[in-house]
Structure formats: C-alpha cells, structure tokens
Amino acid sequence: MKKKIIALSLVFVFLLTAGIGCKQPSMQETATPITLNYWRVFDGRDNFAEIISKYNEQHPYVTINYRMLRSDEYEEALLNAFAEDRGPDIFSIHNTWVRKYESKLEPMPPQTTMIFPVLQGTIKKEVVPEKRVMASLTLKDLKQNFADVVYADAVVNNQIYGLPLSVDTLAMYYNQDLFDQAGITDLPRYWNRDFQQAVKKLTKQDLKGNILQSGIALGGSENIDRYSDILSVLMMQNGAVMMSDAGQVLFQTIPAIFQGQGYNPGLMALRFYTDFANPIKEVYCWNNDLENSLDMFVSGKLAIMLGYSYQLPIIKSRAPKLNFLVEPLPQIEGATVPINMANYWLEVVSKKSPYKNEAWNFIQFMTSAENAGSYLSKTKKPTALRSLINSQKDDLDIGVFASQVLTSKSWYRGKNAALAESFVADMIEAVLSDVEDKTIEIMSLYANRIQQTVN
C-alpha cells in the first residue's frame, strides 16, 4: 500500500511539472500586453495624452488606443461595430442614453485587479510585476465625490454604469453692447416682469413686423439650440415633476404639493416659454423664420442666448470682436433652491469587452480628482467632481457653468432621447398654432408619446 502511494505521488509531481491539469497563469499574473480601444466624440487624443502617459507608468502592459469620431456618425458607428463584434472596450454616451445602452454596458465591478511594476532587490535591482486588488467606487463614494445629477443618471438598480469627466450646465449668454444701447443696466436674474420688460426693450421689428433684433431665443423649437433642455429646466424650476421614480412621464400633471391650488407648473412653464414666439404677446421676439439662435447671437442680432460652455469657443472663434458675457441661468423669483440644467457624457465599458477589468480601472483612474484636472484644464470644461468646483469658480470662461453644477438636474427621456426631443418640438409647435386654448390637452398628448419611448 505504501509503495502505491509513493507511485501515485510521483505521477502527480510529473503532471505538475509537465503543466498537465494545472491552471494557466492569468493575464494579471503574467502582465500580458493588452490594448483598450476607446471611442469618443469632440475631444482629440491630445486632451488625454497626460492621463494616458501617467496610466502607462503604472500599467505599461496596457495600451490605450484612442479614437475620436464625428458626432453625426458616432451612434451609427457604435451600433454597427457592436453588431459585428468589433466595438470599443470603452466609449462615451450622453447622460440621457444610459437606459438605451444598458443592455450593452458592463456595470462597475466591486474591485479591479491590476499588475504594477515594482522595483525590487538590494544589490541587483530588477522590476517585477506585482498584482494588486483595488476596491472600486461605491454608491456612497459616487454620491460624495460627484454632483448629485451623476448619481441620478449613472446608477441603475444600484449599479454604476458610467463616470463623467465633466458636467456642463445651461447659462445665460448676453450681448453687452445691445444691453448698453437699450439702456439696461440691471441684468435679469429672474423669470419675472422685469425680465419680460428687458426683452421688449431688446427686441426690434420693422414696420411690417419682421424681427430685426431679438431680445432672447425662447418660444420656438428647431431654430433654438437645446430648446428641449430650456423648456425642461423652466418646467423643473416652476415645480413640475418631469418623470416619477417608476418611469412615468408627469410634466403635464399637477404635483401633489400643488393639488387643490389650481396651479399646474408644467402648463405655466410651457405657456411662459411659447409666449416669446406668439405674435399677439407683448414679449414676442422669436419665430421660425429667424436664423438658428447661435448664428443670431454670433451675428450680433440676438441679445440673450441660453447655452452651454461648449458653445463658448465656437462663439469666440466665429465672432472674436463680439462684446458678450456669461451669467447664471435665471431662476424663479422667491425660490429657495436654484435649479439648473445638466448636459454631459459618461465613460462606459462594453459588455462585450474581453478586458472589462482593465477598462473600468482606467475609467476610475482618469475620472479621479488627481487626474481629471489635466483633461479639464486642456478642454476648459466644468468639472463633475465636487472637490474641483471651487478651483473653477473664478475662471473667467467656465466659472459660471461650474458654479451651477451642484444644483443641476436632468431627466430620463426614454430609450430614444432624440425621438423624445422631437416630440417636445412638436408639442411647442402645436401650442403655437393652437387657437382653441387646448394647451393642457396638447401636453397630455405629447407626454403620452414620450412615455412610449420609455416603455
């Protein structure tokens, strides 16, 4: 019996040394070179060069293959690539696309495991790979580190699906020369009577009623940049609930807090908005015959434009001599808490990626406070991180946008955000052409249509 045991032991040792029946070393243990394909819009590789270089110092076996695509081709390229199993490991999605892409995304794992090069030895120095397990951000970390809107958008079923490098907010661009010519010294801070009177002074028409100069780009749809965001934030500031936690579109209904008061905040906001494109209203200053709002502002024929920080370099390059400033988005007078509009992108990981571990490790690395600053300083974008907001508040270009990040909100617009926005445009145009005062019925119709993109 003893001889049999010895014989079996010898066989087992032989199998081990021959490599038969034993587990192959994992990639992390051997630091096998890998390539992470990263797709994005708007930003060139130079904006990430410093971050990628720092990451490679820690993980030289990981190559980041960065590719920038045009915004008008981005989604189609993504979907085609995923259908053919050649999609990127990491890519960006708009904050309103999370549910649309959820089935294609890998949520953040509880931890990531990476290899670090470590210098060892006293006499003969050599670099050896060292495996380290690092805890990922928790839900609590996300809420503490990032603006609240990020938690609201990026978390689905208690899992984190993406992290942002920045969060943009809607602000008020205004032409200082046009304000001076109109004799307006006090900038409108609230959506009130003073604001409306200022718009009247800033609007000019010819004898035929054609608008030569507009006080503000409000009231219309397709020729106003981000019209859907503008109307949405007006509704939210006014007290409307855009969507319930259960995913029900509610902006057309009266919230419980206003029940019995005869006050519908969504309805009031929509009427306020469309009045600026209604020829019979005293604040009339916009119609569908005018140029796009950005073009109007650049040409000096628009006094106020509501826009994001990404439009700032466009305006400066197209109209370098334009005398304009940026101020916070107007609020409801008397409101205790300001409400602003968020617009941003999330960095996410493909469910089909063979390197999900490394992809999520890189996203957490580049969106950390220690590294995101490099990207933000190169791109001049407002931060998504609470810890960096104060350092941006005094910046002449992005200070206003950064100061609004903590009070910014968004809302889920279904699995087809573009279609939902087109329904908002149709709702605006239907109200403008309505002669029977059926605004509430129009709102209900289009709320139901948007609901269909959610279900």
Buried (B, 14 or more C-beta within 10 A) or exposed (E): EEEEEEEEEEEEEEEEEEEEEEEEEEBBEEBEEBEBBBBBBBBEBEBBBBBBEBBEEBBBBBEBEBEBBEEEEBBEBBEEBBEEEEBBBBBBBBBBBBBBBBEBBBBBBEEBBBBBBEEEEEEEEEEEBEEEEEEBBEEEEBBEBBBBBBBBBBBBEEBBBBBBBBBBBBBBBBBEEBBEBBEBEEBBBBBBEBBBBBBBBBBBEEEEEEBEBBBBBBBBBEBBBBBBBBBBBBBBBBBBBBBEEEEEBBBBBBBEEBEEEEBBBBBBBBBBBBBBBBEEBEBBBBBEEBBBBBBBBBEBBBBBBBBBBBBBEEBEEEBEEBEBEBBBBBBBEEEEEBBBBBBBBBBBBBBBBEBBBBBBBBBBBBBBEEBBBBBBBBBBBBBBBBBBBEBBEEBEBBBBBBBBBBBBBBBBBBBBBBBBBBBBBBBBBBBBEEEEEEBBEBBBBBBEBBBBBBE
